[in-house]
Amino acid sequence: MATWLTGVKRQSWGRDGGSFTTSPDKILLHSTETGSFPSYGGGASAPHFTIDLRNGEVRQHSPMNRAARALRNAAGGVQTNRDGTIQIEIIGSCDTSFASKYGYPYVPDMSDAMASRLKWLLEKIHKATGIPLKTSVTWKKYPSSYGNSSVRMSNSEWTRYKGILGHQHAPENTHGDPGDLPMKRILGADAVKGGGGSDYTVVGPDAPLGLYDKDGDGRTRVEDWQKDALGYSGKAADGYFGSDTEDDTKALQRQLGVTDDGLVGDDTLDAWEKAGKPKLEKDTKPKPSKPSGNAPGPGYDFPWPKGHYIGPKDGPDRSHSGFYKNKKWSGKYDEEWLKALPEQLIRRGWSIGKGKTYLSKFGNDGHYGSEYAALIRAFQNTQGLAVDELGGREVWDEAFNRPVT
């Protein structure tokens, strides 16, 4: 089992809750009751993950084969942190008045884009641990969820449960977070067997999926839009409204002759339906040029040892982010090699640089961040590679050695 998720920033204080008493079988959701990433008392009360749904930033604080420390555990009862529980804190509040007073996100009121970002993290954890992506508990609105409420589990219910639940369900605890989360919009109706939770579609400038409700049941799913309008299939239809989905939505809007703002609202849906619901024309997507029989440009060999890769700044020693100039590899610093990969993709026909499709904000600066990760992710999808947003030998060889097709 992978213990650290790839493509996720690490923020560890070197503290965890000890070994698990059983294999991971639960994902428990909290709300931080803050507006930014907490320090968790130097890790004394840290979960495994913290996510900011506003921009999708995720930080992992401890490995998934060790317990977290975000739940109360009373002496003489059941294990809470250690009972196979992977814990996620969501930045924001479950209390409407508290959120309003301090300007924090009100977590249960998450937009479709935010729900998509949370689902993305849940799916990554599921793939690493096998924890089922389903919930059979009732998600109660705060403050009714506080204390010994009707949704608080007994010790035996807790130990038997497998799936997704909240702090409000954990025995030996009193907190009522994260409130009535819209679990049907996060997981899909088929994965939700319990009750409660808000069940509505959020429409607004921070809800890119907007109004596309395929089944007319009040729910919107990114995966539906990706398949029906953008022509995605297989792993590409991942249900995450990231930069590639936004860029392709803009391309479809240009194809339809409407404003290319990346938001699926009334104008876009009306134009799409009137046009007969066409899929994005493939020649409007960023893709390589026509076959030439050879890979363009210089054929650089992978510059790092086996097992190394282009990845986040706070990754292990084998992760090369371009931020450090303490050693040259194959005659160049990491920053130069990180510039070389996008330069090669430009030769292959990709739109890369400031104001373009990829690396649009900072350009090709030789540093790994969210834009660089999105570029690798899109290239991996295009080439049919496993998607992990890391630039290992396979990605490098595809870019520098495989002929353009």
Backbone torsions as a table, in degrees:
resi	resn	phi	psi	omega
1	MET	NA	131.6	174.7
2	ALA	-66.5	131.5	-177.3
3	THR	-98.9	-23.9	175.7
4	TRP	-121.1	130.1	180.0
5	LEU	-74.5	137.0	176.5
6	THR	-74.4	149.3	178.9
7	GLY	73.6	12.0	-179.7
8	VAL	-119.4	134.9	-179.0
9	LYS	-67.1	139.5	177.8
10	ARG	-100.3	132.8	173.9
11	GLN	-137.8	90.1	-174.7
12	SER	-114.4	140.8	175.5
13	TRP	-102.0	7.3	179.6
14	GLY	74.1	20.5	-179.6
15	ARG	-128.3	141.7	173.8
16	ASP	-145.9	-176.0	-175.6
17	GLY	-94.7	12.5	179.3
18	GLY	93.6	-171.1	-177.4
19	SER	-76.2	153.8	174.0
20	PHE	-74.9	150.3	174.7
21	THR	-90.5	-10.7	177.0
22	THR	-153.1	164.0	178.7
23	SER	-63.8	150.5	179.5
24	PRO	-55.6	125.4	178.7
25	ASP	-139.9	3.4	-179.8
26	LYS	-136.5	142.9	167.0
27	ILE	-116.3	120.3	-176.3
28	LEU	-111.2	129.8	-176.7
29	LEU	-102.8	135.7	175.1
30	HIS	-120.8	169.0	162.2
31	SER	-118.5	139.9	-172.4
32	THR	-73.4	-24.2	-171.6
33	GLU	61.3	32.4	175.4
34	THR	-135.2	173.4	176.6
35	GLY	-105.3	1.1	-179.2
36	SER	-150.3	-178.4	-178.3
37	PHE	-67.9	123.4	179.4
38	PRO	-76.3	164.7	175.2
39	SER	-92.0	-13.4	177.9
40	TYR	53.6	35.7	177.8
41	GLY	59.4	39.7	-178.1
42	GLY	69.5	27.6	178.4
43	GLY	96.3	-1.2	-176.3
44	ALA	-65.6	-25.9	179.5
45	SER	-130.1	32.8	-173.7
46	ALA	-80.7	145.2	171.2
47	PRO	-85.2	-171.9	171.7
48	HIS	-75.4	-40.0	-174.8
49	PHE	-135.5	150.3	166.1
50	THR	-126.8	136.5	-179.7
51	ILE	-128.6	136.4	172.1
52	ASP	-101.8	106.1	-174.7
53	LEU	-70.2	-15.0	-179.8
54	ARG	-68.6	-34.4	-178.8
55	ASN	-129.5	-1.8	177.8
56	GLY	83.6	4.1	-179.2
57	GLU	-66.7	132.2	179.3
58	VAL	-124.7	136.3	173.8
59	ARG	-123.3	134.9	176.4
60	GLN	-105.1	132.1	-173.1
61	HIS	-106.3	-22.6	179.1
62	SER	-152.5	157.1	-178.0
63	PRO	-70.4	155.4	-175.0
64	MET	-80.8	1.8	172.4
65	ASN	-101.6	10.0	177.2
66	ARG	-130.1	151.1	-178.3
67	ALA	-73.6	152.9	171.9
68	ALA	-89.6	-172.3	-173.7
69	ARG	-132.6	22.0	-171.0
70	ALA	-91.4	-4.0	178.4
71	LEU	-109.0	149.0	171.7
72	ARG	-73.6	140.2	178.1
73	ASN	-131.2	110.0	-177.2
74	ALA	-81.8	149.3	178.1
75	ALA	-68.2	138.2	173.9
76	GLY	83.1	0.3	-179.7
77	GLY	-106.0	-143.8	176.4
78	VAL	-88.0	165.8	169.9
79	GLN	-80.1	136.2	177.2
80	THR	-106.6	-65.6	178.3
81	ASN	-59.9	-37.1	-170.0
82	ARG	-91.5	-3.0	-177.3
83	ASP	-85.9	57.0	176.5
84	GLY	60.6	33.8	-172.1
85	THR	-104.8	111.8	172.2
86	ILE	-87.9	125.8	-170.9
87	GLN	-114.1	137.5	178.9
88	ILE	-125.4	127.9	171.2
89	GLU	-99.5	129.4	177.5
90	ILE	-102.1	124.7	-178.4
91	ILE	-65.5	126.2	-179.0
92	GLY	135.6	-170.8	-175.9
93	SER	-125.9	152.5	174.0
94	CYS	-97.7	1.0	-177.4
95	ASP	-105.8	115.0	-175.2
96	THR	-59.8	-43.9	-177.5
97	SER	-69.3	-39.0	179.0
98	PHE	-65.9	-43.6	178.8
99	ALA	-62.5	-41.9	-179.8
100	SER	-66.8	-41.0	-177.2
101	LYS	-63.0	-41.3	-174.0
102	TYR	-106.1	2.3	177.8
103	GLY	74.0	25.0	179.2
104	TYR	-84.4	155.0	172.4
105	PRO	-61.6	137.3	173.0
106	TYR	-89.9	104.9	-166.9
107	VAL	-57.2	-45.5	-179.2
108	PRO	-62.6	-17.3	-178.4
109	ASP	-94.0	26.4	-176.7
110	MET	-62.8	145.1	178.1
111	SER	-76.8	173.4	177.1
112	ASP	-61.2	-39.3	178.7
113	ALA	-62.9	-41.0	178.9
114	MET	-65.8	-42.4	177.6
115	ALA	-60.6	-37.3	178.5
116	SER	-64.6	-39.6	179.8
117	ARG	-67.4	-38.8	177.4
118	LEU	-67.1	-41.6	178.7
119	LYS	-60.7	-39.0	179.0
120	TRP	-57.4	-45.5	179.5
121	LEU	-67.2	-43.3	178.8
122	LEU	-58.9	-40.3	-179.6
123	GLU	-68.1	-37.1	177.4
124	LYS	-64.0	-41.2	178.1
125	ILE	-66.3	-41.3	177.7
126	HIS	-58.1	-44.8	-178.9
127	LYS	-65.2	-31.9	-178.5
128	ALA	-81.3	-31.9	-170.5
129	THR	-115.8	-22.4	-174.9
130	GLY	82.9	3.9	177.7
131	ILE	-61.3	128.2	-176.3
132	PRO	-64.9	138.7	178.2
133	LEU	-87.9	73.0	178.9
134	LYS	-150.8	159.8	177.0
135	THR	-141.1	135.5	180.0
136	SER	-125.0	16.4	178.7
137	VAL	-101.1	163.6	174.8
138	THR	-89.7	129.9	180.0
139	TRP	-98.0	108.0	-171.2
140	LYS	-97.3	143.8	179.7
141	LYS	-71.7	140.1	174.8
142	TYR	-76.6	141.9	9.5
143	PRO	-91.6	3.0	180.0
144	SER	-62.5	-20.3	-179.0
145	SER	-83.6	-5.3	-174.8
146	TYR	-79.4	150.5	173.3
147	GLY	72.2	-150.0	-177.1
148	ASN	-85.2	66.7	-175.7
149	SER	-83.4	178.0	-178.2
150	SER	-68.2	-15.4	-178.3
151	VAL	-98.9	-4.4	179.7
152	ARG	-68.9	129.2	-176.1
153	MET	-78.4	151.4	168.3
154	SER	-78.5	168.4	179.8
155	ASN	-59.0	-43.5	-177.7
156	SER	-70.0	-37.1	176.7
157	GLU	-62.5	-39.6	-179.8
158	TRP	-62.8	-49.8	-176.0
159	THR	-67.8	-27.5	-179.7
160	ARG	-84.0	-20.5	-169.9
161	TYR	-70.3	140.4	174.8
162	LYS	-135.4	123.0	-179.8
163	GLY	138.5	-151.3	-174.3
164	ILE	-108.0	135.1	179.1
165	LEU	-151.2	-177.4	-175.8
166	GLY	-122.5	173.2	176.8
167	HIS	-57.7	-33.4	-178.7
168	GLN	-63.3	-15.9	-178.0
169	HIS	-97.0	-15.2	-171.6
170	ALA	-74.4	129.6	175.7
171	PRO	-67.6	161.4	-179.8
172	GLU	67.9	7.6	180.0
173	ASN	-124.1	159.9	180.0
174	THR	-118.6	-17.1	-174.6
175	HIS	-62.9	148.4	-177.9
176	GLY	-108.4	9.1	179.7
177	ASP	-75.2	158.1	4.5
178	PRO	-95.1	20.5	178.9
179	GLY	83.9	-158.0	-174.5
180	ASP	-88.9	75.7	-178.6
181	LEU	-64.9	147.2	179.2
182	PRO	-79.4	71.5	-171.4
183	MET	-63.3	-30.4	179.1
184	LYS	-67.9	-34.4	176.9
185	ARG	-76.9	-27.7	179.9
186	ILE	-77.7	-48.1	-173.0
187	LEU	-103.9	-20.9	-170.6
188	GLY	97.1	146.6	-172.5
189	ALA	-60.0	-33.9	-175.7
190	ASP	-67.1	-21.6	-177.3
191	ALA	-93.4	-1.5	-175.3
192	VAL	-113.0	113.1	-178.9
193	LYS	-111.1	-9.9	-179.9
194	GLY	-89.6	-159.8	-179.7
195	GLY	-122.8	-171.1	177.7
196	GLY	70.1	-166.6	-179.4
197	GLY	80.1	144.0	176.2
198	SER	-75.2	142.0	-176.8
199	ASP	-136.0	82.6	-177.9
200	TYR	-152.4	165.1	-179.7
201	THR	-101.0	125.6	178.0
202	VAL	-92.4	127.5	179.9
203	VAL	-121.5	126.5	-179.9
204	GLY	173.8	-178.9	-175.3
205	PRO	-64.5	-19.9	178.0
206	ASP	-101.5	15.1	177.8
207	ALA	-120.5	81.5	-172.4
208	PRO	-57.4	-34.0	-178.0
209	LEU	-69.8	-21.3	171.6
210	GLY	55.3	-115.9	-166.4
211	LEU	-105.6	3.6	-174.3
212	TYR	-75.5	102.0	-179.3
213	ASP	-115.9	89.0	-171.5
214	LYS	-55.9	-45.3	-173.1
215	ASP	-94.1	-3.3	-179.4
216	GLY	67.8	26.7	-176.3
217	ASP	-109.5	16.0	177.4
218	GLY	84.0	6.3	179.9
219	ARG	-119.5	145.6	174.1
220	THR	-118.3	141.6	-179.8
221	ARG	-129.9	129.2	179.1
222	VAL	-60.2	-39.3	-178.1
223	GLU	-59.1	-37.6	178.2
224	ASP	-61.0	-46.4	-179.4
225	TRP	-64.6	-42.2	179.7
226	GLN	-59.9	-42.7	-177.8
227	LYS	-77.1	-46.5	-170.6
228	ASP	-77.9	-37.6	-174.9
229	ALA	-104.7	-36.5	-174.4
230	LEU	-98.0	-9.3	175.6
231	GLY	76.6	20.6	179.1
232	TYR	-73.4	153.9	175.4
233	SER	-147.4	164.1	177.3
234	GLY	58.6	-137.5	-176.1
235	LYS	-66.8	-22.9	-179.3
236	ALA	-64.2	-33.2	178.3
237	ALA	-83.9	74.1	-171.3
238	ASP	-96.2	1.2	178.8
239	GLY	74.1	14.9	-178.8
240	TYR	-115.1	121.4	-178.8
241	PHE	-84.8	74.5	-180.0
242	GLY	-93.5	-166.8	-175.0
243	SER	-65.4	-34.0	-179.8
244	ASP	-69.0	-40.2	177.2
245	THR	-65.8	-41.4	177.7
246	GLU	-62.1	-44.0	-179.3
247	ASP	-63.5	-41.2	179.7
248	ASP	-71.2	-31.3	173.8
249	THR	-63.3	-42.0	177.3
250	LYS	-62.4	-40.9	179.1
251	ALA	-63.8	-39.9	176.9
252	LEU	-64.8	-39.1	178.3
253	GLN	-62.5	-39.9	176.2
254	ARG	-64.6	-38.2	177.4
255	GLN	-62.0	-35.4	-178.8
256	LEU	-85.8	-13.4	179.7
257	GLY	82.5	27.3	176.8
258	VAL	-116.2	170.1	-178.3
259	THR	-57.8	128.3	-177.1
260	ASP	-90.0	73.5	-178.5
261	ASP	-102.0	-3.2	178.8
262	GLY	78.0	6.0	-179.6
263	LEU	-107.6	130.0	-176.8
264	VAL	-90.9	81.2	-178.2
265	GLY	-108.1	-161.1	-176.1
266	ASP	-57.4	-49.2	-175.9
267	ASP	-61.3	-44.4	-179.0
268	THR	-65.3	-46.6	-178.8
269	LEU	-65.3	-41.2	179.2
270	ASP	-61.3	-46.3	-179.0
271	ALA	-65.7	-38.3	-179.2
272	TRP	-66.8	-44.3	-180.0
273	GLU	-68.1	-39.7	179.2
274	LYS	-65.4	-29.9	179.7
275	ALA	-83.2	0.6	178.9
276	GLY	89.6	23.3	179.4
277	LYS	54.4	54.8	179.7
278	PRO	-72.0	152.9	172.2
279	LYS	-83.9	157.7	177.3
280	LEU	-55.7	126.3	177.6
281	GLU	-66.3	130.6	-171.4
282	LYS	-61.6	-29.2	-178.4
283	ASP	-77.0	-1.3	174.4
284	THR	-94.3	-8.4	178.6
285	LYS	-84.2	147.9	172.3
286	PRO	-61.8	122.3	179.5
287	LYS	-155.3	165.9	-178.9
288	PRO	-63.5	162.3	176.7
289	SER	-74.1	177.1	-177.6
290	LYS	-65.6	155.0	-177.2
291	PRO	-55.8	138.3	177.2
292	SER	-118.2	-8.2	-179.2
293	GLY	92.9	-16.3	179.4
294	ASN	-139.9	155.5	172.1
295	ALA	-72.3	132.8	-178.5
296	PRO	-72.3	157.9	172.3
297	GLY	74.7	-173.3	-179.1
298	PRO	-69.4	141.7	-178.8
299	GLY	-94.2	70.4	-179.1
300	TYR	-65.9	135.2	170.8
301	ASP	-75.0	155.9	177.4
302	PHE	-56.3	122.0	-168.5
303	PRO	-80.7	-9.5	-173.6
304	TRP	-113.4	167.2	179.1
305	PRO	-66.7	165.7	177.4
306	LYS	-56.8	135.8	179.5
307	GLY	90.3	-9.3	176.8
308	HIS	-86.0	164.6	-177.0
309	TYR	-163.4	162.6	169.3
310	ILE	-77.8	124.6	-175.5
311	GLY	-164.1	-166.9	-171.3
312	PRO	-68.1	154.3	-178.5
313	LYS	-59.6	-37.8	-176.4
314	ASP	-97.2	19.7	175.9
315	GLY	-78.6	-175.4	179.0
316	PRO	-70.1	178.3	-176.3
317	ASP	-59.2	-27.2	-178.8
318	ARG	-81.5	-0.8	177.4
319	SER	-94.1	121.5	-175.5
320	HIS	-107.8	111.2	-172.8
321	SER	-101.7	-15.1	-177.1
322	GLY	86.8	-0.4	-177.4
323	PHE	-88.2	-14.5	-174.8
324	TYR	-115.8	139.7	176.6
325	LYS	-120.9	57.5	-178.5
326	ASN	-104.9	-6.1	-179.2
327	LYS	-162.3	141.8	174.6
328	LYS	-95.3	144.8	177.0
329	TRP	-121.8	124.4	-178.3
330	SER	52.0	36.3	173.7
331	GLY	89.6	-0.7	-178.0
332	LYS	-137.6	153.2	173.2
333	TYR	-73.5	160.7	179.7
334	ASP	-53.2	-42.4	-176.7
335	GLU	-56.7	-39.5	179.5
336	GLU	-67.8	-39.8	179.0
337	TRP	-69.2	-35.4	177.9
338	LEU	-67.9	-26.5	173.8
339	LYS	-75.4	-30.5	-175.1
340	ALA	-65.7	-36.7	-177.9
341	LEU	-65.0	-51.1	176.2
342	PRO	-61.0	-35.6	177.7
343	GLU	-60.4	-38.3	177.9
344	GLN	-68.3	-38.7	178.5
345	LEU	-67.0	-31.5	174.3
346	ILE	-62.0	-42.5	177.8
347	ARG	-63.0	-26.9	179.8
348	ARG	-85.2	0.3	174.8
349	GLY	105.7	9.1	-178.0
350	TRP	-83.5	147.0	178.9
351	SER	-90.9	99.5	-172.2
352	ILE	-133.1	134.8	176.9
353	GLY	136.1	172.9	-178.7
354	LYS	-56.5	129.5	178.9
355	GLY	79.3	1.9	-179.2
356	LYS	-104.4	-167.6	-173.5
357	THR	-67.3	-43.9	-178.1
358	TYR	-120.2	148.8	-174.9
359	LEU	55.0	38.7	-171.3
360	SER	-72.1	-27.7	-175.7
361	LYS	-85.7	-50.0	-174.4
362	PHE	-106.6	-8.6	-178.0
363	GLY	73.2	-171.3	-178.5
364	ASN	-85.2	80.0	-175.4
365	ASP	-93.5	-0.4	178.7
366	GLY	78.5	19.4	-179.2
367	HIS	-122.3	135.8	179.1
368	TYR	-82.8	124.4	175.2
369	GLY	-150.9	-161.9	-176.2
370	SER	-63.1	-35.5	179.5
371	GLU	-69.2	-41.8	179.9
372	TYR	-65.3	-40.7	178.3
373	ALA	-61.2	-40.7	179.6
374	ALA	-64.6	-36.2	177.8
375	LEU	-64.7	-48.0	179.1
376	ILE	-61.6	-41.6	-179.7
377	ARG	-59.7	-44.6	-179.9
378	ALA	-65.7	-40.1	179.1
379	PHE	-65.7	-42.0	177.7
380	GLN	-61.4	-41.8	177.1
381	ASN	-61.9	-45.2	-178.1
382	THR	-62.6	-38.4	-175.9
383	GLN	-89.5	-2.3	-179.7
384	GLY	74.7	26.5	179.3
385	LEU	-90.6	162.2	172.0
386	ALA	-61.9	134.8	-173.9
387	VAL	-95.3	113.9	174.6
388	ASP	-136.3	1.0	177.6
389	GLU	66.2	19.2	178.7
390	LEU	-117.5	141.8	-177.1
391	GLY	-96.2	79.8	178.0
392	GLY	-88.4	-169.0	-176.6
393	ARG	-59.8	-37.8	-177.7
394	GLU	-63.3	-44.5	177.7
395	VAL	-62.4	-45.1	-178.3
396	TRP	-60.9	-47.0	-178.3
397	ASP	-64.8	-37.5	176.9
398	GLU	-61.0	-41.2	-176.7
399	ALA	-72.9	-42.5	-170.8
400	PHE	-97.1	-20.4	-173.1
401	ASN	-117.9	-25.6	-177.5
402	ARG	-83.4	131.7	176.7
403	PRO	-58.9	149.9	177.7
404	VAL	-68.2	133.5	178.9
405	THR	-125.9	NA	NA
